Amino acid sequence: METPLFTAIMQHTKKKPLSLHVPGHKNGTVFLQQAAQVYQGILPYDVTELTGLDDLHHPVEAIAKAQQLTANLYGVQNSYFLVNGSTVGNLAMILTCCQENDVVLVQRNSHKSIINGIQLAGATPVFLSPKVDNEYHVPSYVEMETIKEAISRYPQAKALILTNPNYYGLTIDLSHIIQLAHKHNIPVLVDEAHGAHFIAGNQFPISAIQAGADIVVHSAHKTLPAMTMGSYLHMNSKLVDKEKLEFYLSVLQSSSPSYPIMVSLDLARAYLENIKREDKQFEILEVVEDFKKQLNSFNEIEITESKDKLVKTDPLKVTIHSRSGLSGFALQDFFESQHIYAELADSENLLFILPLDHKRGIINELETINKKVTSLPRSAQNSRVHTISSHTSKIQPLEKSFSYLKTCEKKLVALDEAIDCYSAESIIPYPPGIPFIVIGETITSAMIEELKELMESGIKIQGDDHIRQGKIAIYMK
């Protein structure tokens, strides 16, 4: 299996080079003694743009070849390594396609980086509210009829931005939606952060790449064996300016990219390619099914399954809920007491992300715990989950563009005083990092009541401390 960047850096370290260049740890020879043993294995590979190691911002050697192998695997024109996470990919694709005051159609349950990208571009978002899954009780996908209506009302839209899958792994085939957008010369940009592994085999959901999207961003580090912040951006389009995209990637990405992260992206691609080549998907799925059986054998735990016929769930995402009224946070506390750490809890669900691997270690751990625990605690309380229910309209344009809002003054007011005002900040529960209130949105009484309930439930909210003090920033109209 070819790993050009990994091979190049290994050849470099075999020379036992003397470092008279950055970074300051000098191949690990200069480091705090108490931590040296922990880091000594990786520091010799944490180098800079030396001869033979190429340059991410002008790749012509090992990085160029590694990116080309990635593009070949995913079947796209160009793939780019991202060292600042999917966030930088989302920002770059939006700035490439959208300018000041452009209308952009965007899925309402998008990651904060999507909203930030639109704000940086000065574009005007038209939010498309997703369907709420009846079993998960979370936002799922934007329905075809909503997108048809949105394109009919806003044929001048410069982009359609979708998130697929959602954080819980619920995904749909975007082919027909993308075909519709392309008929109107609207590029489709997809935040597929959690779907980098979908091409592993036909038992996984169809990737937005296969469905024909123009740009797709993958958080390789979420489900592939890549280091945190390692991501891919794939372009396969006649509607997107390649030079402009590469310009923004160069502007937004660090001028000192991490070689350990880039090498891990090279290796993650090789790992995925090997799974695909040797058709190991069925071995992996056997482990997933055994994991689910072990979870179902726990007293009062049930696997959450969508009954939506259009939805296919990523097998690596396993969501559970309590049969007896326990919240997802209580389930999280239980598993953490057994040293098992889930990805995400909400007021109803607990989400596990399983490895793209056929090893059975996690199943053995569950078996051990299950033998020790005779029953889970019970609760008579009914749990409730945020579903963006405050947004009643399927198609909701921002009343004022981000360009206009930049000219407005801000004021800090009590939550109840903010009703009918434009929010001057985004309120973001994290994880999953999806804004509950988007900057510039008109704040409703329903939003305020739901925000209070979210805070009472103990959910973590990114943002200023004044939210916890019962205040929110608004724009003065």
N, C-alpha and C positions, 0 to 999 in steps of 0.2 A: 504494500500500500504506500503510495507516494505521500510524503510529508515534507515538502520542500523547505518551509521555513524552519520547522523543527530540525531537519537535517543540517541546514546551514548554521544554525546556532550551536548545534552539537559539535560540528566541525570546528567552529570558532573556539569553544571552550576547551577542546582537546589540545589546542596550542599552548595552554596554560599562559594566556596573554597577560602582560603587565598593563594595568589600566592607568593611563594618564589622561583620562577623559571622564565625562559625567557618566553615571551618577556618582555621588560622593562616597558611597560605601565601597567603591573600588573592588568590584567583583566579590564583595563580602568580607574583605580584609579589614575594613574599618567599620566597626559596629559595636553597639553596647553589649558588653560581655554576657550579661545575664540573659540576653535574647539571641545571642549569636547562634547557639545550637539549633534553635527553632527555625531560623531563617537561612542557615548556611546552605541548605539544599537548593534554594531557588535563586539566591542573589547572584551567582555567577552567570545566570541567564538573563538577568535584569540589566540589559545593556542599552546602547544607543545606536544611531544609524552609522555603524561602522562598515568598512569595506567588506562586501559579500553578504551583508545583512539587510540591504535594501532600505527603502524609505517609504513609509505608508502614504506620504503626500505626493510622492512621484515614484510609484513602484515600477521597476523594470526587471527585477531579478526574482528572488525567493518569494517576496510578498505578492508580486504580480502573478507568479505561477500558482501560489496557494489560493489566491482569489479566483483565478481562472478555473482551478479544479473545483472550487465551490460552485461557481456558475455552471459548470458542466454537470455537477451532481443534481443541482436544482432545476436545470434545464432553462436557464435565463441568459439574457445577453450579457449582463454584468452583475457581479456580486462584489460587495465592498465590506471589508472588516471594520467594525465599529468598536472602539475602545472606551467610549463614554456611554455604553448601554444603548438600549433601544430608544431612549430619550433623544439622543442626538440624531438618530435616523428619522424619527418622527418630525423633529424640528426641520431637518434638511429637506425632507420630501414636501413639507407644507410650504416652506419658503421658496422652493423651486417652482411650485405650481401657482402660488397665490401672492398677490400684491395688495397694496393698500386699497381698501373699499371693495375688493372683489368679494362676490358671494361664494360661500363654500358650504356644501351640504355635509353635515357631520353627525354621526351617531351620538346620541346624548350620553350614553354610558361609556364615553371614551376616557382614556387615561389623561391625567393632568398635563402630560407633555404635549398631547394633541391640542388642548385648549391653549397652552402656552405658545405653541407654534402659530396658531391662528392669531393670537394677540400680538406676537412679534411681527407678523406680516401686516398687521393692521386691517385684516380682512373682516368681513361681516359673516358670522356663522348663522346658519339656519339649522337648528337642532331637530333631529329626527328621533322621536321617542321609540325605544325598543319595546317589543312584546315582553311581558313578564311571564316567566315559566311558572306554571301552576304547582309544580312539585318542589322546585327549588325556592320559589318565591323571590327570585332575583331577576333583574333585566337580562334578556337573552339576545335576540337579534331584531333588526329592523325589517319589518314585513315588506314584501314586494309592492303591495298597493301603496304603502306610505312613500316608497321611493319613486314610484310612478307619478304620484301626485306632486311630490316635491320637484321633480324634474320638469313636470308640466308647468308649475308655478314659477320655477326659477331656471329656465333653459340656459340662462347666461352663466350658470354656476361654473366656476373654474376647477372644481374638484369635488369628488364624492369620497368622504373619509369614513371607513368602517373599521370596527373592531371585531375580529373573528379569529379564534374563539373568544368567549368571555372568560373571566378569571376562573370559572368553575369547569371550563372545558366544553361548554355547550357551543356547538358550531353547526353551520349550515353550508350547503353548496352555494357559492356566490355566483356561479356561472351565468345564470339568467339576469341577475342584477347588473353584472359587469357588461354583458352584451347590450343591455338597455342603455347604460351610461355611455358606452362607446358609440352607439347610434347617434348620440347627441354630442359627440366629441368631448365628453367629460372624462378625464382620467380618474381611475379608481385607485386610491391609496389605502392600503390595508395594514393596520397594526395587528400583526399575527404573532405577537410577542411569545405566546405560549404554544406556538405550533411549529417550531423549527424541526420537529421530528416527524411531522405528518407524512413525509415522503418515504418513511421507513417501509411502508407496505400498504396494500389495499384494505387492510383491516383498520387502518387509522383514517380519520376524516380526510376529505379532499382539501389540499392546500389552496389558498387563494392564488398561488402561483399557477397551479394547474387549472384554476378557474379563469385565468386570463387577466389578473390584476396588473396594473402598470408598475406599481412599486409595492413591495412587501417588506416589512421589517420583522426580523426574528430576534428574540432574546435567546441566543444560543445557550447562555448560562442557565436558563430556567429548566430545560429538559435534556439538553445535551451535556456531556462532560467538559464544559468550558468554564473558565474562571469568571467570577462575578464581573459584570460590565462588558463581557464579551458578547457581541451581537453581530448580526449580518443585515445588510440592506441589499435587496435584489431589485434590479430594474429590468423590465421586459416590455418596452413600450415604444410606440411611434408618436405618442402624444406628449412625452416628457423630454425636455431639453437635457441631454446627458451632460454637456459641459457645465450647465448651470447647476445641476445636481452635484457634480464633482467640486464645483467652486464652493458651494455651501458646506459640503462635507469637510473640505479643507479649512474653511473659516471656523467651523464649529468644533471640530475635533482638536484635541491637544496637539501642539507642535512637538511634544515629547511623548509619543504613544508608548504604552507599556508593551515590551516584547514578551514577557510571560503571558499577557492576555492574548496577544496576537498569535503566539505559538499554540496556545490552548485552542484557539479557533481553528487553526490548521489541523490539530489533532482531533478535535470534535468532529470536523468534517470527515476525516478518515474513519473515525469510529462509526459514524452514521452510514458512511458508504459501505463499510464492511457488513453492517446489519442488513442493509438493503441487498447487497450482492449475495450474501449467504442465506437470505430469507429467514432471518432469525425472529421475525415478528411473532410467530406462533409460540415459540418458547417464552418470549417475553409476556405474551398475553396469558399463558398458562399460569405464570406467577401472579399476574393481576387477579385472575379468577380465584386462585387459592387465597390470596390476600383478602378478597371480598368475603369468601366463606368464613375465614377466621373472624372478621369483623362482625358478620351476621350471627356468629355463635356467642358473641358477648350479650349478656342480659340487657335488654331494653335498647339495643342499638339496631338501626336499620339503614341500609344503603339508600341514598336518594337517587331515583331514576326518573328522567324526564319521559313523559308520555307524548310529547309533541312529535308528530310523524316527520316533520322536517328536520328535526334535531338529531345530530349524531354526537355522542359524547366521547371526548378524548379518553381512551382507556387508562391513561396514566393519571387522570384526575378522578379520585374516589372521594365522594362527599357522603357524609353520614349525618343522621339526626337521631334524636332521642324519641323513643316511643312514649315516654312518660312525662314529657314536658320540660326536660332539661334543656337549657339554652346551649348553643354552640360554644359559648364561653365556658360553661360548666364542664362540657365534654373536653374542651381544651385543657382545663385545669386537671381533670382526671388523667388524661394521657401524659401531660407533663409531669405529674407526680410519679409516673412510671418511666420518665426520661424519654418519652416519645414526643417529638415536637412537630406539630402540623403546620401547614402553610398559612392557614387563614381560619378564623372563627367569625361567625356573625351570630345574630341573636337566635338563629335556628340551626345553622349548619356548622360542620367542621370539615375542612377540606384537606385531604392528603394529596401530595404529588409524588407518585411512585417513580422509581428509576427506570430508565430505558435499558433494562438489563434482565437476565434470566436467573440471577442468583437468588437464593431463597432465604437469605438471612433475615429479612424483615418478617417473613412468615414465622420463622422459629421464634423471634422475639415476641410476636403476638401470642403464640401458643403458650409460651412461658408465663406471660402476664395473665392470660385467660385462666390458667390453672390456679393462679394465686387469688384472683378476684372472683368472688361468688356472685356479686351483684353490684350494679352501679347505684349511686344515690338517686332518689326520685324527687320530682318537683310537681307541685300542683299548679304552678304558674304557667300561664300561656305565654309563649314567646312570640316576638314580633320582629319582622325584619324590614329594613329600608328598601323600598322598591322604586324609588323616584316616582311615587304615586302622586306627588304634588304637581307633576307636570301632566296636565290633563290633555293638552293638544298634541297630536301626533307630529305636527310640523310647527315649530316655534322659532321664528326668527328673533335674533337679538334686536331689541327696539332701537338701540343706538350702536353704531360701529365702534370698534375698539379705538379707532383713530379719533372719534369724537370724545370718547370717554377720557382719553388722555388729557383733554383740555379742562376737565371738570375737577373741582376741588373735592377732597375727601373729608368725611367727618365720622367720628366714632360715636355711636348711639346705642341705647339699650335695645335688646333684641326686638321687643314689641314695638319700638318706635321705628323700626326699619321696614315695616310692612308697606308695600307699594313703592319702595325706593329701589334704585339700582345698587346691587351689591358691588362694593369696591374691592372685594377679595373673593377668592375661591375657598369654600369650606370643603376640606378633603379628608374623609375617613381613610386611614391607612393601616394595613392594606385594605382594599386593593388599589388605592390611589385614584379613584374615580370621583370627581367633584360632585358633592351633594348639591351645593349651590355654586354656579359658575360666575366668575367675575363678569359684571355687566348685566346679569339676569335681574328681572324684577322679582323682589322678594315677596312671597305671599304669606298669609297667616298660616296656611297648611305647612309651608316649609319651616316656619319658626317653631311650630308645635312639634314637628317631626325632629327638628334639630335638638330641641330640648330633650326629647325621648332618647335620641342617640347618645347624648352626653350623659344622661342618667344611667344608661345601660353600661357605661364605662368604656365605650368604643374610643379608640385613639383617633384624634383629629389633628392633622397637620395644620399649622398656622400659628398666629399670634396667641399669646396667653389670654388676651382680652376675651376670646370666645368663651373660655372657661369662667370668666368673670361676668358672663351674660351680656357682652357687648359685641357689636359687629360694625365694620367699616362700610359706609355707604357713599355714593357719589351725590353731590348736591346738584340737583337738576337746574 
